[in-house]
């Protein structure tokens, strides 16, 4: 099963409640780090990937 792909992070968060809840649950510094890559985040999977990467690097 393929995940639905959105235009960018804003589109993903606007149209996917699960992604929105996940994003809201992240610390502010992780949200900020993710927003720098917003054009590359088009799926729930990529959102999780960028969040985990930001947590590992301590952003």
PyMOL Python script that loads the backbone (N, CA, C, O; Angstrom):
from pymol import cmd

cmd.read_pdbstr("""\
ATOM      1  N   UNK A   1       0.850  -1.179   0.000  1.00  0.00           N
ATOM      2  CA  UNK A   1       0.000   0.000   0.000  1.00  0.00           C
ATOM      3  C   UNK A   1       0.894   1.240   0.000  1.00  0.00           C
ATOM      4  O   UNK A   1       1.818   1.352   0.806  1.00  0.00           O
ATOM      5  N   UNK A   2       0.612   2.153  -0.898  1.00  0.00           N
ATOM      6  CA  UNK A   2       1.401   3.372  -1.005  1.00  0.00           C
ATOM      7  C   UNK A   2       0.744   4.492  -0.222  1.00  0.00           C
ATOM      8  O   UNK A   2      -0.476   4.652  -0.227  1.00  0.00           O
ATOM      9  N   UNK A   3       1.586   5.263   0.452  1.00  0.00           N
ATOM     10  CA  UNK A   3       1.087   6.400   1.217  1.00  0.00           C
ATOM     11  C   UNK A   3       0.705   7.520   0.263  1.00  0.00           C
ATOM     12  O   UNK A   3       1.334   7.713  -0.778  1.00  0.00           O
ATOM     13  N   UNK A   4      -0.324   8.244   0.632  1.00  0.00           N
ATOM     14  CA  UNK A   4      -0.726   9.390  -0.177  1.00  0.00           C
ATOM     15  C   UNK A   4       0.361  10.442  -0.090  1.00  0.00           C
ATOM     16  O   UNK A   4       0.901  10.710   0.983  1.00  0.00           O
ATOM     17  N   UNK A   5       0.676  11.033  -1.231  1.00  0.00           N
ATOM     18  CA  UNK A   5       1.697  12.069  -1.285  1.00  0.00           C
ATOM     19  C   UNK A   5       1.031  13.431  -1.452  1.00  0.00           C
ATOM     20  O   UNK A   5       0.113  13.604  -2.254  1.00  0.00           O
ATOM     21  N   UNK A   6       1.517  14.382  -0.679  1.00  0.00           N
ATOM     22  CA  UNK A   6       0.990  15.744  -0.705  1.00  0.00           C
ATOM     23  C   UNK A   6       2.020  16.677  -1.342  1.00  0.00           C
ATOM     24  O   UNK A   6       3.139  16.254  -1.634  1.00  0.00           O
ATOM     25  N   UNK A   7       1.656  17.924  -1.558  1.00  0.00           N
ATOM     26  CA  UNK A   7       2.571  18.884  -2.206  1.00  0.00           C
ATOM     27  C   UNK A   7       3.755  19.237  -1.344  1.00  0.00           C
ATOM     28  O   UNK A   7       4.879  19.353  -1.832  1.00  0.00           O
ATOM     29  N   UNK A   8       3.499  19.413  -0.036  1.00  0.00           N
ATOM     30  CA  UNK A   8       4.545  19.812   0.902  1.00  0.00           C
ATOM     31  C   UNK A   8       4.020  19.611   2.322  1.00  0.00           C
ATOM     32  O   UNK A   8       2.931  19.072   2.517  1.00  0.00           O
ATOM     33  N   UNK A   9       4.795  20.045   3.305  1.00  0.00           N
ATOM     34  CA  UNK A   9       4.404  19.854   4.702  1.00  0.00           C
ATOM     35  C   UNK A   9       3.080  20.539   5.022  1.00  0.00           C
ATOM     36  O   UNK A   9       2.230  19.957   5.696  1.00  0.00           O
ATOM     37  N   UNK A  10       2.898  21.750   4.554  1.00  0.00           N
ATOM     38  CA  UNK A  10       1.656  22.481   4.848  1.00  0.00           C
ATOM     39  C   UNK A  10       0.438  21.728   4.310  1.00  0.00           C
ATOM     40  O   UNK A  10      -0.578  21.619   4.995  1.00  0.00           O
ATOM     41  N   UNK A  11       0.540  21.216   3.099  1.00  0.00           N
ATOM     42  CA  UNK A  11      -0.556  20.457   2.487  1.00  0.00           C
ATOM     43  C   UNK A  11      -0.799  19.162   3.261  1.00  0.00           C
ATOM     44  O   UNK A  11      -1.946  18.775   3.486  1.00  0.00           O
ATOM     45  N   UNK A  12       0.272  18.502   3.663  1.00  0.00           N
ATOM     46  CA  UNK A  12       0.162  17.272   4.454  1.00  0.00           C
ATOM     47  C   UNK A  12      -0.569  17.535   5.764  1.00  0.00           C
ATOM     48  O   UNK A  12      -1.492  16.806   6.127  1.00  0.00           O
ATOM     49  N   UNK A  13      -0.150  18.581   6.470  1.00  0.00           N
ATOM     50  CA  UNK A  13      -0.768  18.876   7.762  1.00  0.00           C
ATOM     51  C   UNK A  13      -2.209  19.343   7.631  1.00  0.00           C
ATOM     52  O   UNK A  13      -3.038  19.071   8.500  1.00  0.00           O
ATOM     53  N   UNK A  14      -2.504  20.038   6.557  1.00  0.00           N
ATOM     54  CA  UNK A  14      -3.860  20.533   6.339  1.00  0.00           C
ATOM     55  C   UNK A  14      -4.838  19.405   6.023  1.00  0.00           C
ATOM     56  O   UNK A  14      -6.007  19.467   6.402  1.00  0.00           O
ATOM     57  N   UNK A  15      -4.358  18.378   5.329  1.00  0.00           N
ATOM     58  CA  UNK A  15      -5.255  17.349   4.812  1.00  0.00           C
ATOM     59  C   UNK A  15      -5.104  15.974   5.447  1.00  0.00           C
ATOM     60  O   UNK A  15      -5.782  15.030   5.041  1.00  0.00           O
ATOM     61  N   UNK A  16      -4.228  15.848   6.436  1.00  0.00           N
ATOM     62  CA  UNK A  16      -4.023  14.553   7.073  1.00  0.00           C
ATOM     63  C   UNK A  16      -4.022  14.750   8.588  1.00  0.00           C
ATOM     64  O   UNK A  16      -3.046  15.232   9.162  1.00  0.00           O
ATOM     65  N   UNK A  17      -5.111  14.376   9.213  1.00  0.00           N
ATOM     66  CA  UNK A  17      -5.259  14.557  10.652  1.00  0.00           C
ATOM     67  C   UNK A  17      -4.228  13.799  11.460  1.00  0.00           C
ATOM     68  O   UNK A  17      -3.775  14.282  12.497  1.00  0.00           O
ATOM     69  N   UNK A  18      -3.853  12.622  11.000  1.00  0.00           N
ATOM     70  CA  UNK A  18      -2.853  11.826  11.698  1.00  0.00           C
ATOM     71  C   UNK A  18      -1.499  12.542  11.702  1.00  0.00           C
ATOM     72  O   UNK A  18      -0.815  12.588  12.724  1.00  0.00           O
ATOM     73  N   UNK A  19      -1.127  13.092  10.558  1.00  0.00           N
ATOM     74  CA  UNK A  19       0.132  13.840  10.457  1.00  0.00           C
ATOM     75  C   UNK A  19       0.070  15.096  11.324  1.00  0.00           C
ATOM     76  O   UNK A  19       1.047  15.454  11.983  1.00  0.00           O
ATOM     77  N   UNK A  20      -1.061  15.746  11.319  1.00  0.00           N
ATOM     78  CA  UNK A  20      -1.233  16.962  12.114  1.00  0.00           C
ATOM     79  C   UNK A  20      -1.061  16.664  13.604  1.00  0.00           C
ATOM     80  O   UNK A  20      -0.381  17.412  14.306  1.00  0.00           O
ATOM     81  N   UNK A  21      -1.665  15.588  14.090  1.00  0.00           N
ATOM     82  CA  UNK A  21      -1.537  15.219  15.500  1.00  0.00           C
ATOM     83  C   UNK A  21      -0.103  14.842  15.847  1.00  0.00           C
ATOM     84  O   UNK A  21       0.394  15.203  16.914  1.00  0.00           O
ATOM     85  N   UNK A  22       0.560  14.122  14.956  1.00  0.00           N
ATOM     86  CA  UNK A  22       1.949  13.744  15.174  1.00  0.00           C
ATOM     87  C   UNK A  22       2.826  14.994  15.280  1.00  0.00           C
ATOM     88  O   UNK A  22       3.641  15.118  16.195  1.00  0.00           O
ATOM     89  N   UNK A  23       2.648  15.905  14.340  1.00  0.00           N
ATOM     90  CA  UNK A  23       3.435  17.143  14.304  1.00  0.00           C
ATOM     91  C   UNK A  23       3.209  17.977  15.556  1.00  0.00           C
ATOM     92  O   UNK A  23       4.162  18.490  16.141  1.00  0.00           O
ATOM     93  N   UNK A  24       1.951  18.116  15.973  1.00  0.00           N
ATOM     94  CA  UNK A  24       1.624  18.905  17.165  1.00  0.00           C
ATOM     95  C   UNK A  24       2.255  18.321  18.427  1.00  0.00           C
ATOM     96  O   UNK A  24       2.538  19.052  19.376  1.00  0.00           O
ATOM     97  N   UNK A  25       2.475  17.013  18.439  1.00  0.00           N
ATOM     98  CA  UNK A  25       3.056  16.353  19.597  1.00  0.00           C
ATOM     99  C   UNK A  25       4.571  16.461  19.681  1.00  0.00           C
ATOM    100  O   UNK A  25       5.170  16.055  20.678  1.00  0.00           O
ATOM    101  N   UNK A  26       5.190  17.001  18.651  1.00  0.00           N
ATOM    102  CA  UNK A  26       6.649  17.145  18.642  1.00  0.00           C
ATOM    103  C   UNK A  26       7.069  18.406  19.390  1.00  0.00           C
ATOM    104  O   UNK A  26       6.332  19.392  19.409  1.00  0.00           O
ATOM    105  N   UNK A  27       8.243  18.378  20.002  1.00  0.00           N
ATOM    106  CA  UNK A  27       8.753  19.591  20.668  1.00  0.00           C
ATOM    107  C   UNK A  27       8.935  20.729  19.653  1.00  0.00           C
ATOM    108  O   UNK A  27       9.122  20.481  18.461  1.00  0.00           O
ATOM    109  N   UNK A  28       8.880  21.950  20.127  1.00  0.00           N
ATOM    110  CA  UNK A  28       8.981  23.121  19.257  1.00  0.00           C
ATOM    111  C   UNK A  28      10.256  23.130  18.416  1.00  0.00           C
ATOM    112  O   UNK A  28      10.223  23.482  17.237  1.00  0.00           O
ATOM    113  N   UNK A  29      11.379  22.741  19.024  1.00  0.00           N
ATOM    114  CA  UNK A  29      12.633  22.770  18.264  1.00  0.00           C
ATOM    115  C   UNK A  29      12.634  21.753  17.113  1.00  0.00           C
ATOM    116  O   UNK A  29      13.244  21.995  16.072  1.00  0.00           O
ATOM    117  N   UNK A  30      11.965  20.644  17.298  1.00  0.00           N
ATOM    118  CA  UNK A  30      11.862  19.641  16.232  1.00  0.00           C
ATOM    119  C   UNK A  30      10.921  20.147  15.142  1.00  0.00           C
ATOM    120  O   UNK A  30      11.199  19.976  13.955  1.00  0.00           O
ATOM    121  N   UNK A  31       9.818  20.765  15.533  1.00  0.00           N
ATOM    122  CA  UNK A  31       8.905  21.358  14.554  1.00  0.00           C
ATOM    123  C   UNK A  31       9.634  22.396  13.708  1.00  0.00           C
ATOM    124  O   UNK A  31       9.453  22.455  12.492  1.00  0.00           O
ATOM    125  N   UNK A  32      10.447  23.203  14.351  1.00  0.00           N
ATOM    126  CA  UNK A  32      11.182  24.241  13.634  1.00  0.00           C
ATOM    127  C   UNK A  32      12.181  23.614  12.662  1.00  0.00           C
ATOM    128  O   UNK A  32      12.305  24.071  11.526  1.00  0.00           O
ATOM    129  N   UNK A  33      12.889  22.580  13.093  1.00  0.00           N
ATOM    130  CA  UNK A  33      13.842  21.906  12.216  1.00  0.00           C
ATOM    131  C   UNK A  33      13.129  21.281  11.019  1.00  0.00           C
ATOM    132  O   UNK A  33      13.627  21.329   9.894  1.00  0.00           O
ATOM    133  N   UNK A  34      11.972  20.702  11.269  1.00  0.00           N
ATOM    134  CA  UNK A  34      11.195  20.086  10.192  1.00  0.00           C
ATOM    135  C   UNK A  34      10.735  21.144   9.193  1.00  0.00           C
ATOM    136  O   UNK A  34      10.741  20.903   7.986  1.00  0.00           O
ATOM    137  N   UNK A  35      10.343  22.296   9.685  1.00  0.00           N
ATOM    138  CA  UNK A  35       9.823  23.338   8.792  1.00  0.00           C
ATOM    139  C   UNK A  35      10.865  23.815   7.792  1.00  0.00           C
ATOM    140  O   UNK A  35      10.512  24.328   6.730  1.00  0.00           O
ATOM    141  N   UNK A  36      12.146  23.656   8.115  1.00  0.00           N
ATOM    142  CA  UNK A  36      13.207  24.039   7.179  1.00  0.00           C
ATOM    143  C   UNK A  36      13.259  23.121   5.964  1.00  0.00           C
ATOM    144  O   UNK A  36      13.839  23.473   4.937  1.00  0.00           O
ATOM    145  N   UNK A  37      12.652  21.942   6.084  1.00  0.00           N
ATOM    146  CA  UNK A  37      12.627  20.972   4.989  1.00  0.00           C
ATOM    147  C   UNK A  37      11.209  20.765   4.463  1.00  0.00           C
ATOM    148  O   UNK A  37      10.905  19.725   3.880  1.00  0.00           O
ATOM    149  N   UNK A  38      10.356  21.743   4.666  1.00  0.00           N
ATOM    150  CA  UNK A  38       8.933  21.567   4.382  1.00  0.00           C
ATOM    151  C   UNK A  38       8.626  21.175   2.942  1.00  0.00           C
ATOM    152  O   UNK A  38       7.674  20.430   2.704  1.00  0.00           O
ATOM    153  N   UNK A  39       9.394  21.649   1.990  1.00  0.00           N
ATOM    154  CA  UNK A  39       9.103  21.311   0.592  1.00  0.00           C
ATOM    155  C   UNK A  39       9.439  19.856   0.275  1.00  0.00           C
ATOM    156  O   UNK A  39       8.939  19.305  -0.706  1.00  0.00           O
ATOM    157  N   UNK A  40      10.280  19.229   1.098  1.00  0.00           N
ATOM    158  CA  UNK A  40      10.663  17.836   0.881  1.00  0.00           C
ATOM    159  C   UNK A  40       9.752  16.850   1.606  1.00  0.00           C
ATOM    160  O   UNK A  40       9.801  15.651   1.332  1.00  0.00           O
ATOM    161  N   UNK A  41       8.933  17.334   2.514  1.00  0.00           N
ATOM    162  CA  UNK A  41       8.075  16.464   3.318  1.00  0.00           C
ATOM    163  C   UNK A  41       6.705  16.384   2.652  1.00  0.00           C
ATOM    164  O   UNK A  41       5.921  17.332   2.679  1.00  0.00           O
ATOM    165  N   UNK A  42       6.441  15.220   2.051  1.00  0.00           N
ATOM    166  CA  UNK A  42       5.197  15.047   1.293  1.00  0.00           C
ATOM    167  C   UNK A  42       4.361  13.858   1.752  1.00  0.00           C
ATOM    168  O   UNK A  42       3.245  13.658   1.273  1.00  0.00           O
ATOM    169  N   UNK A  43       4.905  13.062   2.692  1.00  0.00           N
ATOM    170  CA  UNK A  43       4.188  11.888   3.189  1.00  0.00           C
ATOM    171  C   UNK A  43       4.360  11.796   4.707  1.00  0.00           C
ATOM    172  O   UNK A  43       5.229  12.444   5.290  1.00  0.00           O
ATOM    173  N   UNK A  44       3.525  10.987   5.322  1.00  0.00           N
ATOM    174  CA  UNK A  44       3.639  10.740   6.754  1.00  0.00           C
ATOM    175  C   UNK A  44       4.988  10.089   7.046  1.00  0.00           C
ATOM    176  O   UNK A  44       5.621  10.393   8.057  1.00  0.00           O
ATOM    177  N   UNK A  45       5.418   9.214   6.179  1.00  0.00           N
ATOM    178  CA  UNK A  45       6.703   8.531   6.360  1.00  0.00           C
ATOM    179  C   UNK A  45       7.862   9.535   6.352  1.00  0.00           C
ATOM    180  O   UNK A  45       8.763   9.454   7.187  1.00  0.00           O
ATOM    181  N   UNK A  46       7.835  10.473   5.415  1.00  0.00           N
ATOM    182  CA  UNK A  46       8.921  11.458   5.364  1.00  0.00           C
ATOM    183  C   UNK A  46       8.860  12.395   6.570  1.00  0.00           C
ATOM    184  O   UNK A  46       9.900  12.848   7.048  1.00  0.00           O
ATOM    185  N   UNK A  47       7.672  12.690   7.062  1.00  0.00           N
ATOM    186  CA  UNK A  47       7.536  13.514   8.267  1.00  0.00           C
ATOM    187  C   UNK A  47       8.209  12.816   9.448  1.00  0.00           C
ATOM    188  O   UNK A  47       8.963  13.442  10.193  1.00  0.00           O
ATOM    189  N   UNK A  48       7.940  11.539   9.616  1.00  0.00           N
ATOM    190  CA  UNK A  48       8.566  10.781  10.702  1.00  0.00           C
ATOM    191  C   UNK A  48      10.084  10.706  10.520  1.00  0.00           C
ATOM    192  O   UNK A  48      10.841  10.829  11.483  1.00  0.00           O
ATOM    193  N   UNK A  49      10.512  10.505   9.292  1.00  0.00           N
ATOM    194  CA  UNK A  49      11.941  10.426   9.003  1.00  0.00           C
ATOM    195  C   UNK A  49      12.653  11.723   9.404  1.00  0.00           C
ATOM    196  O   UNK A  49      13.672  11.681  10.094  1.00  0.00           O
ATOM    197  N   UNK A  50      12.129  12.858   8.981  1.00  0.00           N
ATOM    198  CA  UNK A  50      12.752  14.141   9.307  1.00  0.00           C
ATOM    199  C   UNK A  50      12.688  14.424  10.809  1.00  0.00           C
ATOM    200  O   UNK A  50      13.622  15.003  11.364  1.00  0.00           O
ATOM    201  N   UNK A  51      11.606  14.024  11.470  1.00  0.00           N
ATOM    202  CA  UNK A  51      11.491  14.234  12.915  1.00  0.00           C
ATOM    203  C   UNK A  51      12.543  13.416  13.654  1.00  0.00           C
ATOM    204  O   UNK A  51      13.201  13.924  14.562  1.00  0.00           O
ATOM    205  N   UNK A  52      12.702  12.162  13.272  1.00  0.00           N
ATOM    206  CA  UNK A  52      13.703  11.319  13.923  1.00  0.00           C
ATOM    207  C   UNK A  52      15.109  11.826  13.661  1.00  0.00           C
ATOM    208  O   UNK A  52      15.948  11.810  14.561  1.00  0.00           O
ATOM    209  N   UNK A  53      15.379  12.275  12.450  1.00  0.00           N
ATOM    210  CA  UNK A  53      16.695  12.820  12.118  1.00  0.00           C
ATOM    211  C   UNK A  53      16.979  14.073  12.938  1.00  0.00           C
ATOM    212  O   UNK A  53      18.094  14.253  13.429  1.00  0.00           O
ATOM    213  N   UNK A  54      15.991  14.932  13.090  1.00  0.00           N
ATOM    214  CA  UNK A  54      16.156  16.157  13.877  1.00  0.00           C
ATOM    215  C   UNK A  54      16.396  15.822  15.350  1.00  0.00           C
ATOM    216  O   UNK A  54      17.177  16.501  16.016  1.00  0.00           O
ATOM    217  N   UNK A  55      15.743  14.799  15.856  1.00  0.00           N
ATOM    218  CA  UNK A  55      15.936  14.409  17.251  1.00  0.00           C
ATOM    219  C   UNK A  55      17.336  13.848  17.464  1.00  0.00           C
ATOM    220  O   UNK A  55      17.954  14.091  18.501  1.00  0.00           O
ATOM    221  N   UNK A  56      17.841  13.096  16.480  1.00  0.00           N
ATOM    222  CA  UNK A  56      19.192  12.527  16.594  1.00  0.00           C
ATOM    223  C   UNK A  56      20.264  13.596  16.578  1.00  0.00           C
ATOM    224  O   UNK A  56      21.275  13.487  17.272  1.00  0.00           O
ATOM    225  N   UNK A  57      20.036  14.644  15.773  1.00  0.00           N
ATOM    226  CA  UNK A  57      21.045  15.691  15.671  1.00  0.00           C
ATOM    227  C   UNK A  57      20.899  16.757  16.751  1.00  0.00           C
ATOM    228  O   UNK A  57      21.729  17.658  16.868  1.00  0.00           O
ATOM    229  N   UNK A  58      19.833  16.639  17.537  1.00  0.00           N
ATOM    230  CA  UNK A  58      19.630  17.579  18.637  1.00  0.00           C
ATOM    231  C   UNK A  58      19.167  18.958  18.236  1.00  0.00           C
ATOM    232  O   UNK A  58      19.375  19.923  18.971  1.00  0.00           O
ATOM    233  N   UNK A  59      18.542  19.064  17.079  1.00  0.00           N
ATOM    234  CA  UNK A  59      18.057  20.361  16.615  1.00  0.00           C
ATOM    235  C   UNK A  59      16.872  20.829  17.382  1.00  0.00           C
ATOM    236  O   UNK A  59      16.347  21.908  17.109  1.00  0.00           O
TER     237      UNK A  59
END
""", "prot")
cmd.dss("prot")
cmd.show_as("cartoon", "prot")
cmd.util.cbc("prot")
cmd.orient("prot")
